[in-house]
């Protein structure tokens, strides 16, 4: 091994020992031929502490020949330790965010709870269990949330205007209305990912403000709010499977997913980063809400709100005096994007199309409205103190106009508001059998009007 590579290992020796998983590293280096079967026995000796065995591993690797450093960097990259890869060898093809595959990191050992943004639905246990559903009412966030100012995390200042009358179906109109008159007006299910294992993604400053604002808004609209923060991929899937009981008997469902997102090659789908670094596609999430998986929601409007990048492009057109010209326009200080250049590609192959519907008069997908914060291939912007541009605009518009506008019009007004305020981001809306108008009727209930 070259001296500069030995020096790089020595400079990062503490990080390597403290942050990597011994069993995974030993297995990877053995498979790559750095160590023989006989040579790895000392690292599997339980009589010595794990820390001492890791120290021995990284001391020994410096004596394992000219390819050992390259294979070490490769193993770290394959397990998602991209910041360590960057520190060891910034020029490596596995360096930060240029890595093309991701394999799961080992299951963490039970430890003290030091995660300020841990899932509200589960606690760390030696044996993971599916997260339990927790209904969250609006409360001020904890004081130790240090990624946004105290002012930004205060109770939102906007007022949700209440409806004075129900919108009525009219036989002369082509589009009927979804029924939203009862006490079970709806449920907001919010999946938010702020913090990621091994720092494979940067902390998403401002997203706690989004959670705060959405919780306040939908509580004022008469919805129950269920939040899941920083779930792993498996916890996310387990939670999606468990939502049938939570959503029973409701008149409408809103599902928010907020994370770093990546365009899936050769499709219109988007991959979402979970806390453990694994990816789940938006299509996979929506399949849990089709009419086969959730027959109780047939005919119930389901609105998806996706706050994330859908690619890497941040292009725009700058209209200058005397004609259009492309120019660089610096982002305001504190504005980030929910994605990365050259995002990781999902490990699995191309996704097959939707399964053919069964022989029934109910389609596989219906009553679904999908709202994206940005267009395919483009980034979504986020302010570190005020929250995501799209969620800012959405909360303002819904508070002002949900009393007299149907939801599709609300999303049109959200896009208009966002362009008026921020100029360089365009949202989009797709409909999957969403063939009625959805009015939310905030503050108005049929049983109150019928009471003497």
Secondary structure, 3 states (H helix, E strand, C coil): CCHHHHHHHHHCHHHHHHHCCHHHHHHHHHHCCCCCCCCCHHHHCCCCCHHHHHHHHHHHHHHCCCCHHHHHHHHHHHCCCHHHHHHHCCCCCCCCCCCCCCCCCCCCCCCCCCCCCCCCCCCCCCCCCCCCCCECCCCCCCCCCCCCCCCCCCCCCCCCCCCCCCCCCCCCCCCCECCCCCCCCCEEEEEECCCCHHHCCCCCCCHHHHHHHHHHHHHHCCCEEEEEECCCHHHHHHHHHCHHHHCCCCCEEEEEEECCEEECCCCCCEEEECCCCCEEEHHHHHHCCCCCCCHHHCCCEEEEEEECCCEEECCCCEEECCEEECCCCCCCCCEEECCCCCCCCCCCCCCCCCCCCCCCCCCCCCCEEEEECCCCEECCEEECCCEEHHHHHHHHHHHHHCCCCCHHHHHHHHHHHHHHHHCCCCCEEEEECCCCECCCCCCCCHHHHHCC
